[in-house]
Amino acid sequence: QVQLVESGGGVVQPGRSLRLSCAASGLSFSTSGMHWVRQAPGKGLEWVAVIPYDGSNKYYAESVKGRFTISRDNSKNTLYLQMNSLRAEDTAVYYCAKGDYYGGSGIEYFQHWGQGTLVTVSS
Amino acid sequence: DIQMTQSPSSLSASVGDRVTIPCRASQSISTYLNWYQHKPGKAPNLLIYAASILQSGVPSRFSGSGSGTDFTLTISSLQPEDFATYYCQQILSTPFTFGQGTKLEIK
């Protein structure tokens, strides 16, 4: 079955960097668009970034644009999120999610999610 | 960016109640709308996609309706395991914004 396992979270000081990984199994990773979604403590879900199957066009939330980079290594079935210039407001559980499409409609949905990894930005 | 509004942010109901959770988009999104259930410490769970299509394995007491800017998630008869936070998400254009969530609480 599909499994997504995030890693790389931890406590980091403001201004520093961290790289999250999401190891995928049980799916055709190289043909799947992938997303990062986060949830800050006591807050709702926030979509962070998307990368298509070939890594071509990437899109970001305004709150992370210019600081975060989404990437993937299809040979390793792994998704990454490089987070630079971290701020206290980046503190959150970060989830990776696989995008699936409803037929030929272009409507994407997130059926498969990882369990999340906690990032805490604090001095 | 498309803003998604869920109001109220919390709702109290009893087991067996019929509950409707609204979601409004700041512009027309056709049926590019998904619903998720989220419980603390767990990954979000897809309930409905394309506004009204029930995800495989999700109980039939859940249903979704709407198109354009106004959408509704309905739970026909609340079960104890349904007390959670529910999010709508627009998937028409990036950023793929979520609503702020509606927390369903036990009355």
Interface residues (C-beta under 8 A of the other chain):
Chain A: H35 V37 G44 L45 E46 W47 V50 Y59 Y60 A61 E62 Y95 Y102 S105 G106 I107 E108 Y109 F110 Q111 W113 G114 Q115 G116
Chain B: D1 T31 Y32 N34 Y36 H38 K42 A43 P44 L46 Y49 A50 I53 Q55 T85 Y87 Q89 I91 T94 P95 F96 T97 F98 G99 Q100 G101
